[in-house]
């Protein structure tokens, strides 16, 4: 489906109608060959689908965690997502279709998404892949006991890491604890 952003850079908030119309839309990846880290969201939320920006919903802690973790020199607004490529970073999703909540996705969608992600990683060859959402990772990759942090297996030749979901709905983590989790990944990526 074509995605038509309703909001300009840091512009007006999507209306209730625009958010409802964003269900099942997709948004383009922020990706290039041979990135240092490809971050993998679960799927776009309605706010992201309405704006065309990853992790766009106010209250999502991805952008603050990315900055606190040392990946970017300043906190970016979601509308500045293209600047990630200059930092060797990118964003994609396990499942492309937008929904109000990640728990609306089926296990079959997550399994299919893991297959598509594996093919994408084989094509673009990032050094690291960081999945932001342990439950989606466990289901999609059939690793029911997977924990946060480095994973023992590679994904199409890339090192693999699982981070907490930065959604504002994930009350188990604060901006500070998310930043610390991102910093652990950052340290690993610079170590080798």
N, C-alpha and C positions, 0 to 999 in steps of 0.2 A: 504494500500500500504506500502511496505517496505520503510523505510527512510534510506538512506545511506549518512551520513554527508560527505561533500566534504572538509570541513575545519577542521583541527585539532585545539586543544585548542589554541585560539588566533592566529590561523594560517591564511593561505591565504583567501582573500575575495572570495566569490563565483563568478564565471564568469557569464556573461549575459546568457549563455546557461544553466548553472546550476540553475540559478534563474527561468528561463522559465520552466525548467523541474520540478521544485518544486511545481508548481500549483497543487492543490488538494491533496497534500501529507498531512499526519498527523505527529505529533510528540508526543512522550510519555509525559504523565503528570509527574510532580514532586509532588508526593502525598504519604501520609501515614495516617494511622488512627489517629484520635484525634489531629489534628494540631490546633495551636492557630488561624491561619488565612490561609484560602485557597483563593489565588488571582485568579480571573477569567478574562482572556483576552477575547477579542471578538472572534478572530480566529488567527491562526498563519499567519504571513506575509511570503512572499516568502523567505526572508533572513532567517527567523527562520526555515522554512521547509528545506532549503538547508543545514543548519548547524546542525539542531536538537536541537537548544537552543531557549528557550522562550525569547521574547522581544530582539532579537539579532540584529536587524538592527541598524547600527550606526545612532545616532540621536534620537533613542527611549529613553525616559527619565525614564522608569520604574526603572532601577537599581539605578540611582542617587536619584530618589525620595524615593525609599525604604530605602536607606542609610540616606538621609536627614531627613526622617520621624522617624528615630530611631529604625527601625526594625532590622537592621544588623550593626555590628560594623565598617565595612568598605564597600566601594563600590565594589561589585562583578562584574566580567566580566560575560556575559551570559554563558560562558563555565563552570563557577563554580556554576551553578544553583543547583546542588545536595547538596551544603552546606546549602541551605535554610532549608532542613529537620532538621538539627541540631539546627536551630533557631525556630523550631515549625511552619515553613511556607511552603506553597506549591503553585503550579501553575497548572491550567488547563485552558480550553477555553470553551466558550459557544458553538462555532461551531468548529469541529475538522479540517475541511479541510482548507488548506492554500489558500490564494488569495493575489493578489497584493494590494488590498485595502479592508477594511472592508465593504465599501458601495457596494461591489459586492455581498454580501450575501442577500438572500431573507428573507422576513418576515417569511415564512414557516420554513426556516432553523433556524432562531433565536428562533421561538416558539418550534421547536423540540429540539433545543439545551438547552433551559430552562428546558424542561422535563428531558433530559439526565443529566443535571447538578443537578436537584433536586434528582434524583436517586443516583447520585454519592455522594452528600452530605449526604444522608440517610445512604449510605454504610460506608463512611469514618468518619463521625461525627465530622467535625471541629467545633470549638467554634464559629468562625466568618467566613463569606464568604464576600469577597470584590470584587465586579464586577467593572472592570476598563473600563468604557464606559457607560454613561448614556443613550445614544440613543439605544444601543443594549439591555440594561436592560429594558427600556420602552417598546420596541417592544416585546422582548422575554417573558417578564412577564406580558404583557398587562397592564402596569402601565403608561399611557401616560403623567401623570403629575408628575412623580417621579423626585425628585431633588437629588443633591449630598448629601452625608452624610448618617446617619442612616435611615433605612427604618422601618416602623411600624410593618411589618410582619416578621415572622421567615421563614427560608427556611429549611425545613426538620429538624427543631429543632435548627438550627444555627442562630445566630444574623446576620443581613444583612446590608451591607454598600455599597454605590455606590461612586466610585472615578472617577475623570476625566480620559479620555483616555490619556495615556502617549506618544502616537505616536507623532513623530516629525511633522506630518501633522496637529496636533491639536494646532494651533497658539494661542488659547485663554489662554493657560497656559504656564508658564515658568517652569524651573527646580525648582526655589524657590517656586512658588505657588503650584506646584505639591507636593514638599516636605512638605509644610505646610498642604496640604490636607491629605497626608499620616500620618503626625504627629497627626492630629485630630483622625484618626482611631487608631493609636498606643495608644494615651491617653485613648480612650474608651476601648481598649482591656485590658489595665492594670488596669483600674478602676473596672472591674468586668465582 
